Amino acid sequence: GEFEVIFLRNVMIYFDQPTKTQVVARMLPLLKPGGYLIISHSESLNGVNDTLKLVAPSIYRKP
């Protein structure tokens, strides 16, 4: 990956579960190991991806 942080705030709320899964799958290769994916407080990646680890509300880290 090339990015240390990707901000994806207020985007996922508009998608159904399969689309959320696809969006996150496309973002993962773009993140460096140890990189962060930041979403809004009204969003969650529960059930969308098991790779990213929740480190704070709305902040996920790629191992």
Z-matrix of the N, CA and C atoms (Angstrom, degrees):
N
C 1 1.438
C 2 1.513 1 111.84
N 3 1.291 2 115.54 1 160.80
C 4 1.452 3 121.50 2 -177.99
C 5 1.524 4 113.79 3 -110.47
N 6 1.319 5 116.82 4 -19.12
C 7 1.458 6 119.53 5 -172.85
C 8 1.521 7 111.61 6 -106.52
N 9 1.327 8 115.70 7 140.87
C 10 1.460 9 120.98 8 175.73
C 11 1.522 10 110.93 9 -87.41
N 12 1.339 11 117.12 10 -27.29
C 13 1.464 12 122.12 11 179.84
C 14 1.524 13 108.60 12 -141.57
N 15 1.335 14 115.59 13 136.19
C 16 1.463 15 121.48 14 170.57
C 17 1.523 16 106.80 15 -124.59
N 18 1.325 17 116.34 16 124.43
C 19 1.461 18 122.13 17 176.03
C 20 1.523 19 107.84 18 -96.08
N 21 1.327 20 116.09 19 121.84
C 22 1.459 21 122.20 20 -179.17
C 23 1.529 22 107.59 21 -130.25
N 24 1.314 23 114.83 22 53.12
C 25 1.463 24 121.12 23 -173.17
C 26 1.522 25 111.43 24 -84.47
N 27 1.342 26 115.20 25 136.88
C 28 1.463 27 123.16 26 177.32
C 29 1.522 28 112.45 27 57.67
N 30 1.320 29 116.00 28 36.49
C 31 1.465 30 121.51 29 177.46
C 32 1.527 31 110.01 30 -114.09
N 33 1.322 32 116.22 31 -47.78
C 34 1.463 33 121.31 32 -173.51
C 35 1.527 34 113.31 33 -64.90
N 36 1.323 35 118.06 34 -23.14
C 37 1.465 36 120.37 35 -178.30
C 38 1.527 37 112.16 36 -63.73
N 39 1.306 38 117.11 37 -18.48
C 40 1.464 39 120.97 38 -177.63
C 41 1.528 40 113.21 39 -91.46
N 42 1.336 41 117.64 40 -4.71
C 43 1.458 42 121.09 41 -173.84
C 44 1.518 43 112.45 42 -109.89
N 45 1.337 44 115.73 43 151.32
C 46 1.459 45 120.48 44 171.89
C 47 1.539 46 108.30 45 -79.17
N 48 1.326 47 115.85 46 173.01
C 49 1.470 48 120.75 47 -174.07
C 50 1.537 49 113.19 48 -59.18
N 51 1.335 50 119.22 49 -46.51
C 52 1.472 51 118.13 50 179.50
C 53 1.534 52 112.95 51 -61.76
N 54 1.316 53 116.98 52 -36.21
C 55 1.465 54 120.24 53 179.26
C 56 1.521 55 110.48 54 -70.12
N 57 1.328 56 117.68 55 -39.62
C 58 1.468 57 121.12 56 176.26
C 59 1.528 58 110.24 57 -58.82
N 60 1.324 59 115.67 58 -43.81
C 61 1.463 60 120.53 59 179.35
C 62 1.525 61 110.51 60 -60.93
N 63 1.320 62 116.64 61 -42.69
C 64 1.462 63 121.36 62 -179.86
C 65 1.531 64 111.36 63 -66.39
N 66 1.324 65 117.27 64 -41.41
C 67 1.468 66 121.11 65 179.96
C 68 1.528 67 110.38 66 -62.93
N 69 1.323 68 116.76 67 -46.94
C 70 1.467 69 120.17 68 -179.76
C 71 1.529 70 110.24 69 -64.72
N 72 1.321 71 117.27 70 -39.59
C 73 1.468 72 120.45 71 178.21
C 74 1.528 73 111.10 72 -60.87
N 75 1.312 74 117.22 73 -33.35
C 76 1.470 75 120.52 74 178.30
C 77 1.528 76 112.09 75 -77.94
N 78 1.312 77 117.59 76 -26.50
C 79 1.463 78 121.32 77 179.91
C 80 1.530 79 111.95 78 -79.53
N 81 1.326 80 117.42 79 -34.32
C 82 1.471 81 121.07 80 -174.73
C 83 1.526 82 113.95 81 -54.95
N 84 1.328 83 120.20 82 -45.98
C 85 1.468 84 118.58 83 179.82
C 86 1.529 85 113.38 84 -65.69
N 87 1.318 86 117.32 85 -18.64
C 88 1.462 87 121.30 86 -179.40
C 89 1.522 88 112.53 87 -82.31
N 90 1.340 89 116.55 88 -18.95
C 91 1.463 90 121.38 89 -179.07
C 92 1.524 91 111.22 90 -87.73
N 93 1.315 92 115.91 91 135.99
C 94 1.462 93 120.64 92 172.23
C 95 1.525 94 108.73 93 -68.84
N 96 1.328 95 118.45 94 154.28
C 97 1.464 96 119.25 95 170.92
C 98 1.533 97 109.06 96 -57.04
N 99 1.317 98 116.15 97 133.01
C 100 1.457 99 121.05 98 -176.04
C 101 1.518 100 112.61 99 86.60
N 102 1.339 101 116.95 100 -0.77
C 103 1.465 102 121.03 101 -179.69
C 104 1.521 103 112.01 102 -77.41
N 105 1.322 104 115.45 103 164.42
C 106 1.458 105 121.88 104 -175.05
C 107 1.521 106 112.18 105 -116.20
N 108 1.333 107 115.13 106 140.21
C 109 1.461 108 122.80 107 170.70
C 110 1.517 109 106.14 108 -112.77
N 111 1.316 110 116.48 109 121.22
C 112 1.461 111 121.10 110 -175.71
C 113 1.518 112 109.07 111 -113.79
N 114 1.336 113 115.11 112 125.00
C 115 1.458 114 122.01 113 177.48
C 116 1.524 115 108.41 114 -117.30
N 117 1.326 116 117.42 115 177.32
C 118 1.470 117 119.33 116 -178.78
C 119 1.531 118 110.66 117 -82.49
N 120 1.318 119 115.72 118 165.87
C 121 1.467 120 121.22 119 -178.43
C 122 1.521 121 112.51 120 -65.47
N 123 1.322 122 117.96 121 -23.07
C 124 1.464 123 120.94 122 -179.41
C 125 1.527 124 112.20 123 -86.05
N 126 1.335 125 117.36 124 0.53
C 127 1.458 126 121.52 125 -177.32
C 128 1.524 127 110.96 126 -113.73
N 129 1.329 128 115.35 127 162.30
C 130 1.461 129 121.16 128 177.75
C 131 1.522 130 108.87 129 -149.12
N 132 1.314 131 115.98 130 151.43
C 133 1.457 132 120.97 131 174.98
C 134 1.523 133 111.18 132 -106.36
N 135 1.340 134 117.21 133 14.59
C 136 1.459 135 120.81 134 177.97
C 137 1.522 136 109.58 135 -58.99
N 138 1.313 137 116.22 136 126.82
C 139 1.449 138 121.42 137 179.86
C 140 1.515 139 114.37 138 78.14
N 141 1.330 140 116.95 139 1.49
C 142 1.461 141 121.11 140 -178.73
C 143 1.521 142 110.54 141 -98.14
N 144 1.339 143 116.46 142 -39.54
C 145 1.458 144 120.35 143 -175.43
C 146 1.515 145 110.11 144 -154.81
N 147 1.330 146 116.36 145 137.52
C 148 1.467 147 121.08 146 179.31
C 149 1.522 148 112.87 147 -100.31
N 150 1.328 149 117.28 148 -8.98
C 151 1.463 150 121.05 149 -177.64
C 152 1.519 151 111.81 150 -75.44
N 153 1.317 152 116.53 151 -45.72
C 154 1.462 153 121.28 152 -177.27
C 155 1.518 154 110.28 153 -74.49
N 156 1.311 155 115.97 154 140.62
C 157 1.464 156 121.50 155 -179.77
C 158 1.525 157 109.76 156 -109.29
N 159 1.315 158 116.31 157 130.03
C 160 1.462 159 121.59 158 177.38
C 161 1.526 160 108.52 159 -70.82
N 162 1.338 161 116.84 160 121.60
C 163 1.466 162 120.59 161 -178.97
C 164 1.523 163 112.06 162 -111.58
N 165 1.314 164 117.02 163 -17.76
C 166 1.464 165 123.86 164 176.88
C 167 1.523 166 105.50 165 -164.62
N 168 1.330 167 117.60 166 163.42
C 169 1.467 168 117.64 167 178.92
C 170 1.532 169 110.95 168 -52.45
N 171 1.325 170 115.69 169 123.48
C 172 1.470 171 123.95 170 176.93
C 173 1.528 172 114.39 171 72.63
N 174 1.322 173 118.32 172 7.12
C 175 1.468 174 121.06 173 -179.32
C 176 1.528 175 109.10 174 -121.33
N 177 1.319 176 114.96 175 120.06
C 178 1.457 177 122.31 176 -179.85
C 179 1.517 178 109.34 177 -115.96
N 180 1.340 179 115.96 178 145.60
C 181 1.468 180 121.32 179 -177.86
C 182 1.519 181 109.43 180 -121.73
N 183 1.328 182 115.39 181 136.38
C 184 1.466 183 121.21 182 174.93
C 185 1.525 184 108.13 183 -84.54
N 186 1.332 185 117.60 184 126.34
C 187 1.471 186 119.33 185 -179.74
C 188 1.526 187 112.91 186 -61.34
